[in-house]
Amino acid sequence: MTVESVVGGVFGGDEELFANIQARKNTVLNTNPAIANNNITIHGSSWLWAVTALYGVLFFIVLAMAMETRHRQRVYHYLALPLLIIPTIVYYTMASNLGATGVPVEFRRRGVTGRTREVFWVRYIEWTLCWPIISLALLLMTAVGWSTILVTMGLAALFPIMLLSGAVTRTSYKWGYFVFALVAYFLLAYQLLHVARSWARRYETSKWYLPLTAYIIFMWALYFISWGLSEGGNVISNDGESVFYGVLDIFTKGLFGVTFAYLASMLDLKRLGLMMHDHGRITCEESSHYDKVRPGTAPTPGARDSGYEPNTSETAGTAGPAGPAGPAEQTTATAPV
């Protein structure tokens, strides 16, 4: 299987696109030469340029969708945008044959050249940044607490760090880091599929949460297979590795980002407590009240950060209609500085 055939399959059988890219004489390796025996070739670089362009197009599509959405309803758009712009930068770096280091391989396979392999450490930085964002986007559809969200995001950042540690290790001890990554992955899957699942029912978002979560967990599992065939076992070449990871990234971060930007219009963001505001996240009750406030009106002194105006009894020093008058001086004296 060649890189050309894979590119043709991804772009609907149009191998002419790849031929045109090749015809432009990619000279990346002349400017940034190979750093290892098993390095990406011009074919692999051209594939990475194509993925860079695809991510760039998807970024501007989601950006246009965000501009057409009310400002207070863009929370998922703002989560989707970094899932697209960060890979765009990273794939530009890898297509330029940068952000990598040469690592001596543990296994020397027939058909895979040399004793050293190019490992793109910049790819793992992207995973460490993007996978917690994916976890956050999923968990915001549920009623789980922030402590659960933070722990889950930490696990999503931990297992790519462990894979990076294994990828740059020269000896068989790299498989110890692989095991640590698997442990973090299974804990992450437990958090997303078991702990948060019941909380998704509370907001009646299970019909979206469960399929999306199962899809992401399955795609993340494929990364372990790709790692075992490339940085771990040195079975496939760097060009094959680039194609494998590239397809996984497109169907994980690329597809996921666009899907969530589209799904935002179907979610009840007010009920989820995800309506955005200049002063922070606001609740359903505050949102209903704020909708009635004329835009541009200065907030009342003493109002909460959400823009919710306090009761007149809080500012005038009087109780409600049924209660006695309260001393304004005492309220002022006991107010926190």
N, C-alpha and C positions, 0 to 999 in steps of 0.2 A: 504494500500500500504506500503510495507516494504522497508527498505533501500536496501536489497539484490535484490529485483525485479527491483528497479530503476537502480542500478548499472549494472544488467544484461542487461537492455534495452539500456543503454548508450554504453556499450561495446559489442554491437551486440548479445545480448542474452547469453553471456558467463558468467553465474553465477559461474562457477568453479573458475574464476579468483578471485572473491570476497571470495569464500570459502577458497582458498589458503592463502589469506591475513589474514583471520580470524584464520586459523590454525597456523599461526606463533605467536599466542598469543600476541596480542597488549597489552602492559603493560603501555601505556602512563598514564592512570589514576592512576596507582600506584606511578609513579614518580611525576606527576603533578596532584594532586587530584582535584575533582570537587570543584568549587567555588560558586555554586548556586544550588538550588533545581532542577531547569530545566536546566540541563547541557548536553553537548554532551556525548554520551555513547561510548563504544568501536566500535559499528557499525558506528556511525557518524565519529569517528576518522579515521577508516579504509577508509571510503569514501573520507575524506579530504586528506589522504595519496595518494589515487589513483589519485585525481585531481592534487596533487603536482607533481607526476610522469609524468602525461600527459603534464603539463605545461613545465616541464624540457625537455621532448622529443621535444616538439614544439620549444622551445628556441634553441636547438642545430640544428634543421632542418633549422630554419631561419638563424642561424649563418653560417651554411654551404652554404646556398644560398647567403649570403653576401660575403663570401670568394670567391665565383665563379663570383662575379659581379665586374666590374671595380670600383676602389676606388671612382671616382668622381660621380658615379651613385648609391651610397648606401644610399641616404638620407632616403628613406622609410624603408630600412632595419634597419637603426639606430633608427627609430621611432618604428619599430615593436619589436625590441629586449627588450626595457624596458617594453613593454606591456606583455611580457612573463616572464621575469626574476623577476619583482616585484611581480606578483601573485604567482610565484613559492616560493618565500621567505615567503609571507604572508600565503599561504596555509600550508607550513611547520610549521609555527608558530601556526596556528589554529589546525592542526592535532596533535600538541604536547600539546594541551589544554593550550596555552599561549596567551598573547595579548588580554585578556578579563577581564571583571569586572562583578560582580553580581549586578543586579538592581532589586529592588522591582517592581512587575508588577502592572499595573492598573486594569487589568481584570483577574479573576481567572476562567479559563475554565475547564469544565469536560474533563478529559483525559490528561490535561497538569498539571504536578505535581508541587506542591510547590508554595511559595509566591515570590521567587526570580528567575530571569532568567539570564542566561549567555549571555552577549552582547560582541561580538568581536569588540572592537574599532579598532583593527589593520586592519579589513576589510575596514573600512571607510577611513583610511589613504591610502590604495591601490587605492580606487576609486578616492580620491582627487588627486593622482599623475597620474593615468592612463587616466581618462576621459578627462582632458585637452590635453593629447597627442593625443587621438583619434580625438578631435576637430581640433587640429593643422594639423594632417595628412589629414583630409578632406579638410580644407580650403586652404592648399597649392596646391590643384588641381584647385583652382580658382584664379581670379585676384584681390581679395579683398585686401585692405590695411592692414598694420600691426596693426593699431589702432583697426580695426574690429576683427582681429585675437586675439589680447590681451583681448579685452572685452569678446569675446566668450569663450576663455579659462578660464577667470575669472568666468563666469557663470557656466562652466562645473565643476569648483572646488567648487563653492558655494553650490550647492544643495546637494552633499554628506556630506558637513560639517553641513548643516541644518538637514539632516537625522540623523547624529551622535548626534547632540544636542538633538533631540527628543528621540533617543533611550536610552540615559542615564538619561532622565528626569523621575522622579517617578510619577508625577501627570498627570492629563489630559492636562496640558499645553504643553505636548509633541506634541499635534496635531497642535499647533500654528507653531512649527518648520516644521511640515509636510506641512503646507500651504505655508510657505516661500520657502520650497524646490520645491513645485509645481510651484510657480511663477517663480523661477529661471529656472526650466525645460522648461516652456513654452517660456520664453524669449530666452533660448538657442535654442529651436526648431525654433523659428522665425528667429533667426540669421542664422541658418544653412539652413533652407528650403526656406526662402524668400529672405533675404538680399544677401546671397552668391550664390543663384541659378543663377541669371542673369549673375554674373561674371564668372560662370563656362562655360557659352556659349562662352565667349570671347576666351577661350583656347580650346573650343570644347571637353571638358571633361564631359559634362552633362550625357553622356551615362554610365559613371562610377559613377560620383558624386551623382546623384539623387538616384539611387537604394541603394547605400551604406549608404547615409545619412538617407534615409527613414528607412532602416533596423536598424540602430543604434538608431534613435529616438524611434522606436517601442520597441526595446529591453530595452532601459532605462525606458520606461513607465512600463514595467513588474517589475522593481525593486521596484516601489512604491507599487505594489500589494504584493510582497513578504514581504516588510517592514510592511505593514498593517497586514499581517497574522502572523508575527513573533514578532519583537521587539515592534511594535505598539499595536496590538490587542491580542497578546499572544494566538493565535488560534492553531498554530502548534508547535510541539516540536522543540528542538534545532537540533535534527537529521534531521527532515523534513526541517527546515530552511537551514541547510547546503547543503542538496540536491538541494533545490530550487535555492539558490544563486550560488551553484557550476555549475549547468547546464547553468544558465544565463551568468556566467562569461566565461565558455568555449565557448559559442556561441557568445559572445561579444568580449572579448579581445583576446581569443585564435584564433578563426576563423578569426577575423578581422586582427590580426597581420600577419598571414600566407597569407591571401588574399592580403594585401597591399604589402608584400614582393614579391609576384608573379606578382602583377599588375604593379610594378615598371618597368618591362621590356617592358610593352606596352605603358607607358606614354612617351611623348616627354619632357624629363626633361630639355633639352636645351631651349625649348620654354617657359617652366614654370619658367625658371630662377632658377632651383634647382640643377644645376651642381655644385658639391662640389669642393672646392679648399683649399689649405693650408692657404690662406689668406682671405677666406670668399666666399660669394655667388657672382657669376659672371653672366654677361648678355650674351645674344646670341652672340652679336658682339665680346665681349671679349673672349668668349669660342671659336669662330671660329679662332680668332687670336692665342689664346694660344695653340690650337691644332697643329699649325705650328712651335711652339717654341720647340727646342730640349730639352728633359727632362734633368734636371741637370744643365741647364745653369743658371748662376747667374743673378738675376734681375738687370736691368739697374737702376742706381741711379736716384731717382726722379720718378720711375715708380709707378703706382697706386697699391694698395694692391692686386688687382685681378691678378697681373702678366702681365697686358697689358702694352706693351712698349710705351713710349711717342713718339710723333713726333720729328724728329730730330730738328725741329725748336724750341722745348721747351728746348733742351739741348745745342744747338749751338748758340742760341740767334738770329736766322734768321727766317724770315717769310716763308710762302709757296712760291712755284715757281713764283706766279704772283705778290707777294708783295715785298716791299722794305725790306732791311735788318733791323733787330731790334737790338737795343743796348743790348749786353749781360750783361753789367755792371748794367744797369737799372733793368733788369729782376732779377738779383741776389740780388740787393738792396731791391727790393719790395717783395721778397719771404718771406712768413711767417716763423717765427722761430719755 
